[in-house]
Amino acid sequence: MPSAPTRQAVQVALAATIANALCMTAAISATIGVFLVPIAQDFGWPRAGVSGVLGLISVISAISYPLIGRAMDRFGARWLLLAGNLGLAFGILLVSRASGTMLDFYWRFAVVGLFGTMAATGMVSKVVSNWFDARRGLMLGITAGVGNGLGATVMPIVAGLVLTAHGWRAGYATIAALVALAAPFIALWLRDAPHAAPSGPAAPLADGMNLGQAARTAAFWLMLVAVAAGAGGMTAMFTHVVPILTGHGVGLAEATGVVAVFALVTAGWQVVTGGLLDRFRTPRLILPMYASAMAGMLILQFATGSVAIVLAGVLLGIGMGAEYAALSYFVSRYFGLRHFGTIVGAFYAVVAFIQGVAPMLMDMSFDASHSYAGATLTIVAALALGMVLLALLPHPDRFAGGLAARRELEAAPGDLALA
């Protein structure tokens, strides 16, 4: 029989995986491409008018991520995650009852954005990071990768089946019911780690920088652009796999299958990347995976044939899996765990903003040119910039060693410091 802490850690990992499988990424980002055209046709709106809700969610998330992360650092994550899950399910149910006015449609998605941010993967990663150290990368990869991958694989399939049989409203109502299934697992199993359980406003957690200290380092800004912005752009591409492929004459079923391949590879590759990061720890490990994503985008946009588009899904999955595995892991390794929720919240605010604004810009580009080619090339260029910035990041061990030496120097008496 495993010890109580081991059982609790396993329960936390399972609950975190389920929470990630039924979070806003799977329920909204993975399905908006399926519902985009039917909603636009039903209401008589341009596509950008529908995908603009992702921009609204991105603004709400960008504002609330750091605040929610700070609250979790101070008071613990469990009940905030539970409230977020139930509120997300309720918000999606509200969307299924939307009228034909854009204002009504948008305020319902505002509810989705607020509660979905509370239960998002970045917030779940705080709990996982506090429970695991030596295998942190692997466990972040499993809980986020398998969870998000499973959800992002199943949700579009469910959405497509229900859409075909009963319409988009029934599709969103079904997704709301599925999201609520995570609530009992969060309530019963997803607990804060013993060393991170708050006993008051100033309860000591693990060592680490606060947000202000982190933001004064070059590593913070390099990661913000290279990893967070890259992840946002990749998610924007993920939401448009179906519209891009159906625009090339690919059937809905085949296009949804490519989304499933994309999601499954993303899930598996997060686990692979997490394990590799535990061993090698260097951000340069991610460089070829960025190149994979760039190749996948170009194939998706400009190649034809079933084999080519499936290959695109595989390559894109490698890239997105690497980005999301790297984000929480490197935040914890460069900046520590004491203020992890606040700092990772700042990073996910950027991810949320870009993954919300980019789809709207992609659809604005489509409405103007009737093609997603220009938008795809822009995201490819952004990933190329991300590769350059990743190559400039120091190894996290050297970064931590440099900070420790600097603190010792600052703490030394003036005559010794000058010696």
Contacts in CASP RR format, 6 or more apart in sequence:
PFRMAT RR
TARGET T0000
AUTHOR 0000-0000-0000
METHOD contacts of the structure
MODEL  1
MPSAPTRQAVQVALAATIANALCMTAAISATIGVFLVPIAQDFGWPRAGV
SGVLGLISVISAISYPLIGRAMDRFGARWLLLAGNLGLAFGILLVSRASG
TMLDFYWRFAVVGLFGTMAATGMVSKVVSNWFDARRGLMLGITAGVGNGL
GATVMPIVAGLVLTAHGWRAGYATIAALVALAAPFIALWLRDAPHAAPSG
PAAPLADGMNLGQAARTAAFWLMLVAVAAGAGGMTAMFTHVVPILTGHGV
GLAEATGVVAVFALVTAGWQVVTGGLLDRFRTPRLILPMYASAMAGMLIL
QFATGSVAIVLAGVLLGIGMGAEYAALSYFVSRYFGLRHFGTIVGAFYAV
VAFIQGVAPMLMDMSFDASHSYAGATLTIVAALALGMVLLALLPHPDRFA
GGLAARRELEAAPGDLALA
2 10 0 8 1.000
5 194 0 8 1.000
8 191 0 8 1.000
9 131 0 8 1.000
9 132 0 8 1.000
11 188 0 8 1.000
11 189 0 8 1.000
11 190 0 8 1.000
11 191 0 8 1.000
12 127 0 8 1.000
12 128 0 8 1.000
12 131 0 8 1.000
12 189 0 8 1.000
12 190 0 8 1.000
12 191 0 8 1.000
12 193 0 8 1.000
13 128 0 8 1.000
13 131 0 8 1.000
13 139 0 8 1.000
13 142 0 8 1.000
13 143 0 8 1.000
14 185 0 8 1.000
14 189 0 8 1.000
15 185 0 8 1.000
15 186 0 8 1.000
15 188 0 8 1.000
15 189 0 8 1.000
15 190 0 8 1.000
16 124 0 8 1.000
16 127 0 8 1.000
16 128 0 8 1.000
16 143 0 8 1.000
16 144 0 8 1.000
16 190 0 8 1.000
17 142 0 8 1.000
17 143 0 8 1.000
17 146 0 8 1.000
17 147 0 8 1.000
17 150 0 8 1.000
18 147 0 8 1.000
18 181 0 8 1.000
18 182 0 8 1.000
18 185 0 8 1.000
18 186 0 8 1.000
19 81 0 8 1.000
19 85 0 8 1.000
19 119 0 8 1.000
19 124 0 8 1.000
19 182 0 8 1.000
19 185 0 8 1.000
19 186 0 8 1.000
19 190 0 8 1.000
20 26 0 8 1.000
20 121 0 8 1.000
20 124 0 8 1.000
20 143 0 8 1.000
20 144 0 8 1.000
20 145 0 8 1.000
20 146 0 8 1.000
20 147 0 8 1.000
20 148 0 8 1.000
20 151 0 8 1.000
21 146 0 8 1.000
21 147 0 8 1.000
21 148 0 8 1.000
21 149 0 8 1.000
21 150 0 8 1.000
21 151 0 8 1.000
21 154 0 8 1.000
21 182 0 8 1.000
22 85 0 8 1.000
22 151 0 8 1.000
22 178 0 8 1.000
22 179 0 8 1.000
22 181 0 8 1.000
22 182 0 8 1.000
23 85 0 8 1.000
23 88 0 8 1.000
23 116 0 8 1.000
23 119 0 8 1.000
23 120 0 8 1.000
23 121 0 8 1.000
23 124 0 8 1.000
23 148 0 8 1.000
23 179 0 8 1.000
23 182 0 8 1.000
24 57 0 8 1.000
24 88 0 8 1.000
24 112 0 8 1.000
24 113 0 8 1.000
24 116 0 8 1.000
24 117 0 8 1.000
24 119 0 8 1.000
24 120 0 8 1.000
25 120 0 8 1.000
25 121 0 8 1.000
25 148 0 8 1.000
25 152 0 8 1.000
25 235 0 8 1.000
26 147 0 8 1.000
26 148 0 8 1.000
26 149 0 8 1.000
26 150 0 8 1.000
26 151 0 8 1.000
26 152 0 8 1.000
26 154 0 8 1.000
26 155 0 8 1.000
27 88 0 8 1.000
27 92 0 8 1.000
27 155 0 8 1.000
27 175 0 8 1.000
27 178 0 8 1.000
27 179 0 8 1.000
28 54 0 8 1.000
28 57 0 8 1.000
28 92 0 8 1.000
28 112 0 8 1.000
29 54 0 8 1.000
29 152 0 8 1.000
29 235 0 8 1.000
29 238 0 8 1.000
29 239 0 8 1.000
29 355 0 8 1.000
30 151 0 8 1.000
30 152 0 8 1.000
30 155 0 8 1.000
30 156 0 8 1.000
30 238 0 8 1.000
30 239 0 8 1.000
30 259 0 8 1.000
30 263 0 8 1.000
31 155 0 8 1.000
31 156 0 8 1.000
31 159 0 8 1.000
31 175 0 8 1.000
32 50 0 8 1.000
32 51 0 8 1.000
32 53 0 8 1.000
32 54 0 8 1.000
32 239 0 8 1.000
32 359 0 8 1.000
33 156 0 8 1.000
33 239 0 8 1.000
33 240 0 8 1.000
33 241 0 8 1.000
33 242 0 8 1.000
33 243 0 8 1.000
34 156 0 8 1.000
34 159 0 8 1.000
34 160 0 8 1.000
34 163 0 8 1.000
34 242 0 8 1.000
34 256 0 8 1.000
35 50 0 8 1.000
35 159 0 8 1.000
35 163 0 8 1.000
35 168 0 8 1.000
35 171 0 8 1.000
35 172 0 8 1.000
36 47 0 8 1.000
36 50 0 8 1.000
36 51 0 8 1.000
36 242 0 8 1.000
36 243 0 8 1.000
36 363 0 8 1.000
37 47 0 8 1.000
37 243 0 8 1.000
37 246 0 8 1.000
38 163 0 8 1.000
38 167 0 8 1.000
38 168 0 8 1.000
39 45 0 8 1.000
39 50 0 8 1.000
39 168 0 8 1.000
40 46 0 8 1.000
40 47 0 8 1.000
40 49 0 8 1.000
40 50 0 8 1.000
42 168 0 8 1.000
43 50 0 8 1.000
43 100 0 8 1.000
43 102 0 8 1.000
43 105 0 8 1.000
45 102 0 8 1.000
46 363 0 8 1.000
46 367 0 8 1.000
47 243 0 8 1.000
47 363 0 8 1.000
47 366 0 8 1.000
47 367 0 8 1.000
48 360 0 8 1.000
48 363 0 8 1.000
48 364 0 8 1.000
48 366 0 8 1.000
48 367 0 8 1.000
49 102 0 8 1.000
49 360 0 8 1.000
49 363 0 8 1.000
50 363 0 8 1.000
51 239 0 8 1.000
51 359 0 8 1.000
51 360 0 8 1.000
51 362 0 8 1.000
51 363 0 8 1.000
52 356 0 8 1.000
52 359 0 8 1.000
52 360 0 8 1.000
52 363 0 8 1.000
53 105 0 8 1.000
53 106 0 8 1.000
53 109 0 8 1.000
54 239 0 8 1.000
54 355 0 8 1.000
54 356 0 8 1.000
54 357 0 8 1.000
54 359 0 8 1.000
54 360 0 8 1.000
55 353 0 8 1.000
55 356 0 8 1.000
55 357 0 8 1.000
55 359 0 8 1.000
55 360 0 8 1.000
56 106 0 8 1.000
56 109 0 8 1.000
56 110 0 8 1.000
56 113 0 8 1.000
57 109 0 8 1.000
57 110 0 8 1.000
57 112 0 8 1.000
57 113 0 8 1.000
57 352 0 8 1.000
57 356 0 8 1.000
58 352 0 8 1.000
58 353 0 8 1.000
58 354 0 8 1.000
58 355 0 8 1.000
58 356 0 8 1.000
58 357 0 8 1.000
59 353 0 8 1.000
60 110 0 8 1.000
60 113 0 8 1.000
60 114 0 8 1.000
60 117 0 8 1.000
61 113 0 8 1.000
61 116 0 8 1.000
61 117 0 8 1.000
61 120 0 8 1.000
61 348 0 8 1.000
61 349 0 8 1.000
61 352 0 8 1.000
61 353 0 8 1.000
62 349 0 8 1.000
62 350 0 8 1.000
62 352 0 8 1.000
62 353 0 8 1.000
63 349 0 8 1.000
64 114 0 8 1.000
64 117 0 8 1.000
64 118 0 8 1.000
65 117 0 8 1.000
65 120 0 8 1.000
65 345 0 8 1.000
65 346 0 8 1.000
65 348 0 8 1.000
65 349 0 8 1.000
65 352 0 8 1.000
66 211 0 8 1.000
66 342 0 8 1.000
66 345 0 8 1.000
66 346 0 8 1.000
66 349 0 8 1.000
68 80 0 8 1.000
68 117 0 8 1.000
68 118 0 8 1.000
68 123 0 8 1.000
68 345 0 8 1.000
69 123 0 8 1.000
69 126 0 8 1.000
69 341 0 8 1.000
69 342 0 8 1.000
69 344 0 8 1.000
69 345 0 8 1.000
70 339 0 8 1.000
70 341 0 8 1.000
70 342 0 8 1.000
71 80 0 8 1.000
72 80 0 8 1.000
72 123 0 8 1.000
72 126 0 8 1.000
72 341 0 8 1.000
73 126 0 8 1.000
73 205 0 8 1.000
73 338 0 8 1.000
73 339 0 8 1.000
73 340 0 8 1.000
73 341 0 8 1.000
73 342 0 8 1.000
74 198 0 8 1.000
74 200 0 8 1.000
74 201 0 8 1.000
75 198 0 8 1.000
76 192 0 8 1.000
76 196 0 8 1.000
76 197 0 8 1.000
76 198 0 8 1.000
77 123 0 8 1.000
77 124 0 8 1.000
77 126 0 8 1.000
77 127 0 8 1.000
77 190 0 8 1.000
77 192 0 8 1.000
78 127 0 8 1.000
78 186 0 8 1.000
78 187 0 8 1.000
78 190 0 8 1.000
78 191 0 8 1.000
78 192 0 8 1.000
80 118 0 8 1.000
80 123 0 8 1.000
81 118 0 8 1.000
81 119 0 8 1.000
81 123 0 8 1.000
81 124 0 8 1.000
81 127 0 8 1.000
81 186 0 8 1.000
81 190 0 8 1.000
82 119 0 8 1.000
82 183 0 8 1.000
82 186 0 8 1.000
82 187 0 8 1.000
82 190 0 8 1.000
83 115 0 8 1.000
83 118 0 8 1.000
83 119 0 8 1.000
84 115 0 8 1.000
84 116 0 8 1.000
84 118 0 8 1.000
84 119 0 8 1.000
85 115 0 8 1.000
85 119 0 8 1.000
85 179 0 8 1.000
85 180 0 8 1.000
85 182 0 8 1.000
85 183 0 8 1.000
85 186 0 8 1.000
86 115 0 8 1.000
86 180 0 8 1.000
86 183 0 8 1.000
87 111 0 8 1.000
87 115 0 8 1.000
87 116 0 8 1.000
87 118 0 8 1.000
88 112 0 8 1.000
88 113 0 8 1.000
88 115 0 8 1.000
88 116 0 8 1.000
88 118 0 8 1.000
88 119 0 8 1.000
88 179 0 8 1.000
89 176 0 8 1.000
89 177 0 8 1.000
89 179 0 8 1.000
89 180 0 8 1.000
89 183 0 8 1.000
90 111 0 8 1.000
90 115 0 8 1.000
90 176 0 8 1.000
91 108 0 8 1.000
91 111 0 8 1.000
91 112 0 8 1.000
91 115 0 8 1.000
91 176 0 8 1.000
92 112 0 8 1.000
92 172 0 8 1.000
92 173 0 8 1.000
92 175 0 8 1.000
92 176 0 8 1.000
92 179 0 8 1.000
93 172 0 8 1.000
93 173 0 8 1.000
93 176 0 8 1.000
94 108 0 8 1.000
94 111 0 8 1.000
94 112 0 8 1.000
95 105 0 8 1.000
95 108 0 8 1.000
95 109 0 8 1.000
95 112 0 8 1.000
95 172 0 8 1.000
96 169 0 8 1.000
96 170 0 8 1.000
96 171 0 8 1.000
96 172 0 8 1.000
96 173 0 8 1.000
96 176 0 8 1.000
97 108 0 8 1.000
97 169 0 8 1.000
98 104 0 8 1.000
98 105 0 8 1.000
98 108 0 8 1.000
98 169 0 8 1.000
99 105 0 8 1.000
117 123 0 8 1.000
117 352 0 8 1.000
119 182 0 8 1.000
119 186 0 8 1.000
120 348 0 8 1.000
120 352 0 8 1.000
121 144 0 8 1.000
121 148 0 8 1.000
121 324 0 8 1.000
121 348 0 8 1.000
122 144 0 8 1.000
122 328 0 8 1.000
122 344 0 8 1.000
122 345 0 8 1.000
122 348 0 8 1.000
123 341 0 8 1.000
123 345 0 8 1.000
124 143 0 8 1.000
124 144 0 8 1.000
124 190 0 8 1.000
125 140 0 8 1.000
125 143 0 8 1.000
125 144 0 8 1.000
125 328 0 8 1.000
125 344 0 8 1.000
126 340 0 8 1.000
126 341 0 8 1.000
126 344 0 8 1.000
127 190 0 8 1.000
127 191 0 8 1.000
127 192 0 8 1.000
127 193 0 8 1.000
128 136 0 8 1.000
128 139 0 8 1.000
128 140 0 8 1.000
128 143 0 8 1.000
128 144 0 8 1.000
128 328 0 8 1.000
129 136 0 8 1.000
129 140 0 8 1.000
129 328 0 8 1.000
129 332 0 8 1.000
129 337 0 8 1.000
129 340 0 8 1.000
130 192 0 8 1.000
130 193 0 8 1.000
130 195 0 8 1.000
130 196 0 8 1.000
130 205 0 8 1.000
130 206 0 8 1.000
130 337 0 8 1.000
130 340 0 8 1.000
131 139 0 8 1.000
131 193 0 8 1.000
132 138 0 8 1.000
132 139 0 8 1.000
132 140 0 8 1.000
134 278 0 8 1.000
135 275 0 8 1.000
135 278 0 8 1.000
136 278 0 8 1.000
136 329 0 8 1.000
136 332 0 8 1.000
137 274 0 8 1.000
137 275 0 8 1.000
137 277 0 8 1.000
137 278 0 8 1.000
137 325 0 8 1.000
137 329 0 8 1.000
138 271 0 8 1.000
138 274 0 8 1.000
138 275 0 8 1.000
138 278 0 8 1.000
140 270 0 8 1.000
140 274 0 8 1.000
140 325 0 8 1.000
140 328 0 8 1.000
140 329 0 8 1.000
141 270 0 8 1.000
141 271 0 8 1.000
141 273 0 8 1.000
141 274 0 8 1.000
141 275 0 8 1.000
141 325 0 8 1.000
142 270 0 8 1.000
142 271 0 8 1.000
144 270 0 8 1.000
144 324 0 8 1.000
144 325 0 8 1.000
144 328 0 8 1.000
145 266 0 8 1.000
145 267 0 8 1.000
145 268 0 8 1.000
145 270 0 8 1.000
145 271 0 8 1.000
145 321 0 8 1.000
145 324 0 8 1.000
145 325 0 8 1.000
146 267 0 8 1.000
146 268 0 8 1.000
146 270 0 8 1.000
146 271 0 8 1.000
147 267 0 8 1.000
148 263 0 8 1.000
148 266 0 8 1.000
148 267 0 8 1.000
148 270 0 8 1.000
148 324 0 8 1.000
149 263 0 8 1.000
149 264 0 8 1.000
149 266 0 8 1.000
149 267 0 8 1.000
149 268 0 8 1.000
150 267 0 8 1.000
151 263 0 8 1.000
152 238 0 8 1.000
152 259 0 8 1.000
152 262 0 8 1.000
152 263 0 8 1.000
152 266 0 8 1.000
152 267 0 8 1.000
153 259 0 8 1.000
153 260 0 8 1.000
153 263 0 8 1.000
153 264 0 8 1.000
153 267 0 8 1.000
155 175 0 8 1.000
155 178 0 8 1.000
156 242 0 8 1.000
156 256 0 8 1.000
156 259 0 8 1.000
156 260 0 8 1.000
156 263 0 8 1.000
157 256 0 8 1.000
157 257 0 8 1.000
157 260 0 8 1.000
158 171 0 8 1.000
158 174 0 8 1.000
158 175 0 8 1.000
158 178 0 8 1.000
159 171 0 8 1.000
159 174 0 8 1.000
159 175 0 8 1.000
160 171 0 8 1.000
160 252 0 8 1.000
160 256 0 8 1.000
162 170 0 8 1.000
162 171 0 8 1.000
162 174 0 8 1.000
163 170 0 8 1.000
163 171 0 8 1.000
164 252 0 8 1.000
192 198 0 8 1.000
195 205 0 8 1.000
195 206 0 8 1.000
196 205 0 8 1.000
196 206 0 8 1.000
196 337 0 8 1.000
197 203 0 8 1.000
204 338 0 8 1.000
205 337 0 8 1.000
205 338 0 8 1.000
206 336 0 8 1.000
206 337 0 8 1.000
206 338 0 8 1.000
206 340 0 8 1.000
207 336 0 8 1.000
207 337 0 8 1.000
207 338 0 8 1.000
208 335 0 8 1.000
208 336 0 8 1.000
208 337 0 8 1.000
208 338 0 8 1.000
208 339 0 8 1.000
209 217 0 8 1.000
209 335 0 8 1.000
209 336 0 8 1.000
209 338 0 8 1.000
209 339 0 8 1.000
209 343 0 8 1.000
210 338 0 8 1.000
210 339 0 8 1.000
210 342 0 8 1.000
210 343 0 8 1.000
211 339 0 8 1.000
211 342 0 8 1.000
211 343 0 8 1.000
211 346 0 8 1.000
214 220 0 8 1.000
214 334 0 8 1.000
214 335 0 8 1.000
214 339 0 8 1.000
214 343 0 8 1.000
215 221 0 8 1.000
215 346 0 8 1.000
217 334 0 8 1.000
217 399 0 8 1.000
219 334 0 8 1.000
219 393 0 8 1.000
219 394 0 8 1.000
219 399 0 8 1.000
220 334 0 8 1.000
220 335 0 8 1.000
222 389 0 8 1.000
222 390 0 8 1.000
222 392 0 8 1.000
222 393 0 8 1.000
223 327 0 8 1.000
223 330 0 8 1.000
223 331 0 8 1.000
223 334 0 8 1.000
223 347 0 8 1.000
223 393 0 8 1.000
224 346 0 8 1.000
224 347 0 8 1.000
224 350 0 8 1.000
225 385 0 8 1.000
225 386 0 8 1.000
225 389 0 8 1.000
226 283 0 8 1.000
226 385 0 8 1.000
226 386 0 8 1.000
226 387 0 8 1.000
226 389 0 8 1.000
226 390 0 8 1.000
226 393 0 8 1.000
227 286 0 8 1.000
227 323 0 8 1.000
227 326 0 8 1.000
227 327 0 8 1.000
227 330 0 8 1.000
227 347 0 8 1.000
227 386 0 8 1.000
227 390 0 8 1.000
228 327 0 8 1.000
228 347 0 8 1.000
228 348 0 8 1.000
228 350 0 8 1.000
228 351 0 8 1.000
228 354 0 8 1.000
229 350 0 8 1.000
229 351 0 8 1.000
229 354 0 8 1.000
229 382 0 8 1.000
229 386 0 8 1.000
230 323 0 8 1.000
230 354 0 8 1.000
230 382 0 8 1.000
230 383 0 8 1.000
230 386 0 8 1.000
231 320 0 8 1.000
231 323 0 8 1.000
231 324 0 8 1.000
231 327 0 8 1.000
231 351 0 8 1.000
231 354 0 8 1.000
231 355 0 8 1.000
232 350 0 8 1.000
232 351 0 8 1.000
232 352 0 8 1.000
232 354 0 8 1.000
232 355 0 8 1.000
232 358 0 8 1.000
233 354 0 8 1.000
233 355 0 8 1.000
233 358 0 8 1.000
233 379 0 8 1.000
233 382 0 8 1.000
233 383 0 8 1.000
234 293 0 8 1.000
234 316 0 8 1.000
234 319 0 8 1.000
234 320 0 8 1.000
234 323 0 8 1.000
234 379 0 8 1.000
234 383 0 8 1.000
235 320 0 8 1.000
235 351 0 8 1.000
235 354 0 8 1.000
235 355 0 8 1.000
235 358 0 8 1.000
236 354 0 8 1.000
236 355 0 8 1.000
236 356 0 8 1.000
236 358 0 8 1.000
236 359 0 8 1.000
236 362 0 8 1.000
236 379 0 8 1.000
237 297 0 8 1.000
237 300 0 8 1.000
237 316 0 8 1.000
237 376 0 8 1.000
237 379 0 8 1.000
238 259 0 8 1.000
238 262 0 8 1.000
238 263 0 8 1.000
238 316 0 8 1.000
238 320 0 8 1.000
239 355 0 8 1.000
239 359 0 8 1.000
240 359 0 8 1.000
240 362 0 8 1.000
240 372 0 8 1.000
241 255 0 8 1.000
241 258 0 8 1.000
241 259 0 8 1.000
241 262 0 8 1.000
241 300 0 8 1.000
241 313 0 8 1.000
241 316 0 8 1.000
242 252 0 8 1.000
242 255 0 8 1.000
242 256 0 8 1.000
242 259 0 8 1.000
243 366 0 8 1.000
243 372 0 8 1.000
244 300 0 8 1.000
244 301 0 8 1.000
244 372 0 8 1.000
244 376 0 8 1.000
245 251 0 8 1.000
245 254 0 8 1.000
245 255 0 8 1.000
245 258 0 8 1.000
245 300 0 8 1.000
245 309 0 8 1.000
246 252 0 8 1.000
246 255 0 8 1.000
248 304 0 8 1.000
250 258 0 8 1.000
250 309 0 8 1.000
254 306 0 8 1.000
254 309 0 8 1.000
258 309 0 8 1.000
258 310 0 8 1.000
258 312 0 8 1.000
258 313 0 8 1.000
261 310 0 8 1.000
261 313 0 8 1.000
261 314 0 8 1.000
261 317 0 8 1.000
262 313 0 8 1.000
262 314 0 8 1.000
262 316 0 8 1.000
262 317 0 8 1.000
262 320 0 8 1.000
263 317 0 8 1.000
265 313 0 8 1.000
265 314 0 8 1.000
265 316 0 8 1.000
265 317 0 8 1.000
265 318 0 8 1.000
265 321 0 8 1.000
266 316 0 8 1.000
266 317 0 8 1.000
266 319 0 8 1.000
266 320 0 8 1.000
266 321 0 8 1.000
266 324 0 8 1.000
267 321 0 8 1.000
268 321 0 8 1.000
269 289 0 8 1.000
269 317 0 8 1.000
269 318 0 8 1.000
269 319 0 8 1.000
269 320 0 8 1.000
269 321 0 8 1.000
269 322 0 8 1.000
269 325 0 8 1.000
270 321 0 8 1.000
270 322 0 8 1.000
270 324 0 8 1.000
270 325 0 8 1.000
271 325 0 8 1.000
273 285 0 8 1.000
273 286 0 8 1.000
273 289 0 8 1.000
273 321 0 8 1.000
273 322 0 8 1.000
273 325 0 8 1.000
273 326 0 8 1.000
274 325 0 8 1.000
274 329 0 8 1.000
276 285 0 8 1.000
277 285 0 8 1.000
277 325 0 8 1.000
277 326 0 8 1.000
277 329 0 8 1.000
281 333 0 8 1.000
281 395 0 8 1.000
281 396 0 8 1.000
281 397 0 8 1.000
282 395 0 8 1.000
282 396 0 8 1.000
283 326 0 8 1.000
283 330 0 8 1.000
283 390 0 8 1.000
283 391 0 8 1.000
283 393 0 8 1.000
283 395 0 8 1.000
284 390 0 8 1.000
284 391 0 8 1.000
286 322 0 8 1.000
286 323 0 8 1.000
286 326 0 8 1.000
286 390 0 8 1.000
287 387 0 8 1.000
287 390 0 8 1.000
287 391 0 8 1.000
289 318 0 8 1.000
289 319 0 8 1.000
289 321 0 8 1.000
289 322 0 8 1.000
289 323 0 8 1.000
290 319 0 8 1.000
290 322 0 8 1.000
290 323 0 8 1.000
290 383 0 8 1.000
290 384 0 8 1.000
290 386 0 8 1.000
290 387 0 8 1.000
290 390 0 8 1.000
291 387 0 8 1.000
292 315 0 8 1.000
292 316 0 8 1.000
292 317 0 8 1.000
292 318 0 8 1.000
292 319 0 8 1.000
292 322 0 8 1.000
293 315 0 8 1.000
293 316 0 8 1.000
293 317 0 8 1.000
293 318 0 8 1.000
293 319 0 8 1.000
293 320 0 8 1.000
293 322 0 8 1.000
293 323 0 8 1.000
293 383 0 8 1.000
294 380 0 8 1.000
294 383 0 8 1.000
294 384 0 8 1.000
295 315 0 8 1.000
296 311 0 8 1.000
296 312 0 8 1.000
296 313 0 8 1.000
296 315 0 8 1.000
296 316 0 8 1.000
297 312 0 8 1.000
297 316 0 8 1.000
297 376 0 8 1.000
297 379 0 8 1.000
297 380 0 8 1.000
297 383 0 8 1.000
298 376 0 8 1.000
298 380 0 8 1.000
299 308 0 8 1.000
299 309 0 8 1.000
299 311 0 8 1.000
299 312 0 8 1.000
299 315 0 8 1.000
300 309 0 8 1.000
300 312 0 8 1.000
300 313 0 8 1.000
300 316 0 8 1.000
300 376 0 8 1.000
301 372 0 8 1.000
301 373 0 8 1.000
301 376 0 8 1.000
301 377 0 8 1.000
302 373 0 8 1.000
303 309 0 8 1.000
303 312 0 8 1.000
327 344 0 8 1.000
327 347 0 8 1.000
327 348 0 8 1.000
327 351 0 8 1.000
328 344 0 8 1.000
330 393 0 8 1.000
330 396 0 8 1.000
331 340 0 8 1.000
331 343 0 8 1.000
331 344 0 8 1.000
331 347 0 8 1.000
332 340 0 8 1.000
332 344 0 8 1.000
333 396 0 8 1.000
333 400 0 8 1.000
334 396 0 8 1.000
334 399 0 8 1.000
334 400 0 8 1.000
335 343 0 8 1.000
358 375 0 8 1.000
358 379 0 8 1.000
361 375 0 8 1.000
362 372 0 8 1.000
362 375 0 8 1.000
365 371 0 8 1.000
365 372 0 8 1.000
365 374 0 8 1.000
365 375 0 8 1.000
366 372 0 8 1.000
366 375 0 8 1.000
409 417 0 8 1.000
410 417 0 8 1.000
END
